[in-house]
C-alpha cells in the first residue's frame, strides 16, 4: 500500500496513455504510407520532432546532459529506436505487412528482453513473469496463425519486422543499462536527431528523384497524410516515446516491456476501424491468452 501511495500520479496513468498512443501508431503509419514512401515519411516525422524539440530547448532552456557519454547513450538509443525499429517497421508496412500482424510480431519483444535483461540490466526474473511471457508468446502465435490465411506476410516484410524487433529490444536494454533521468526535451532532441541522421542516407538512396536530391517527389500532401503525420509526431514520437523511456527508467525493463503484449489487440481493433483489416474469429482466443500472460507477467 505504501508503494502505491508513493508512486507518482504520472507513473500510474502512463501505461494506459502509452498503450493507446503506441497501438494507434501502427494503423496511422500505414495510412501515412499510402501517400509517401517509408523513408520520406520518417524524414518528415523525425524532422518535425527535431524542430519541436529545438523550439522547446530555446524557450525553456532545460539542462543539457553533462557528460559526452550521456550524449552518446541517448544517440544510441535514438538510433535503434527510431532508425532501426521505426525504419524497418515502415519498410514492412510498405511491402504489405498488416498493422495488426506487425504489432503481433513486435509483441515478441518482451520475450527477448526477458531472456537478456537479467545479465544486461542486472534484474531477477521470477518464474511468474516467465510463465506470463510464455503465455503471451503462445497467444501471439495463435493470432499470427489465424491471420496468416488472410494476410500472409512476404519474406522481405517478415525479415524487416524481425530486424525492427531487434532494434526496439536493443534500445530498451541500452536505455535501462545506461540511461539517466535526463530532461525529456534534450533527450528527445538527441534521440530523434540520431534517428533522422540514420534514415537520411536510405531516403536519398531509395526514394530521391532521379538526378536530384528531392526525397519528397512522390509525397501526396493530402489532409489524410497531414493528419497521420500530426498523430505520429505528437502522439507517437513526442508523448509515447517519452513515456516509454521514462517508464523504463522508473521500473524494471522486463515489466515495462510486458506492456507490449497489450498492444496487439488494441492495434488490431484500431487497424480494423481505420483500414478495414479483418480480425479472424480464431484470433480472439489467442488475444485472450496473450492478455492473460500480460496480467501474470506484470502483476505485483
Steps between C-alpha positions, in 0.01 A plus 500: 500500500783738584653427159178594325467822701858600428464434127479825297166563332659522154655156547162353590324629185800483263448134395140562388587815303802331347305192391232694316743737329748227407230261376345766280836571340499176299183570304574873477843432352344273239255779413792739454685252278212514252620851415880481544792258494616356832827695518340827389231460766762437766710799391192722527405348834843517659576842351185649652577349840852647488354844417253471789774398742732778378223754558433362848874506574521871413183592689546301820881460513498163677827355633706314245680169561830578670719216378592398147409141587143610583467659155636182345258272686201718409609495135541121501154449648358745248667325208372154592155625598442741211717391207502123552162434663280758326696488174465124456141498623413751228682286244293201614182706462603612150535140377158391624528399866181599682489726802355231725749238383798727555376592847483129583856442383619798704329355807776238507730774632426420867615142440837620371527755778404240761775269380775761487400747774641305798857515367470833320310706759571304815138398561353182644211350303257303719338181372158671491631748247650224288162325504328820394748557220456141376121538497534828315723337241255212455207737458695705249579187300130404489401842370774504236395153382135607482586806290747323270224361277368852445821698499815291446805725552762521227852377570640853474230626735567223750877563497445877540264436793749271677783751455273779623417286802871471577529879479241579767634218719854637491370854560304389808793309649750777426271762657461291814872431531640844418203741505476778759218736595572763238252773420266370224565795265875451450458122525244500217701754301812284511311176438297623203797679348684167506195332348475763227869464415452123488216503244616789278754295298235238420250770405743653251608159372158341462242776460663811352403614153738388228768760446406705807499492881122540527372218724148644515420472131239229552345643818129578460423785741137407567315580823509128587878501472534819706268359770702175511828692530356717778401189699834330442695810601301608808339176618768246412830685486462765769260353757518120463877466460561742789267294721665175392851615587379655827327175602812301415705726727242479781448123505637166391556476128333158470187620684469806276561294187217264597262787424562427133283189525201732536590685181392231246127486591479879512696537177279239330180678602634840389621349169152355446344843563744699283606252232233230501751228597308188597540339842424127452278337760772242569736781600305611805591201723864579430443864591339391829788264579751776429306742721505240780873472457530877538308490827720224641824662381422852626301451821671586827 
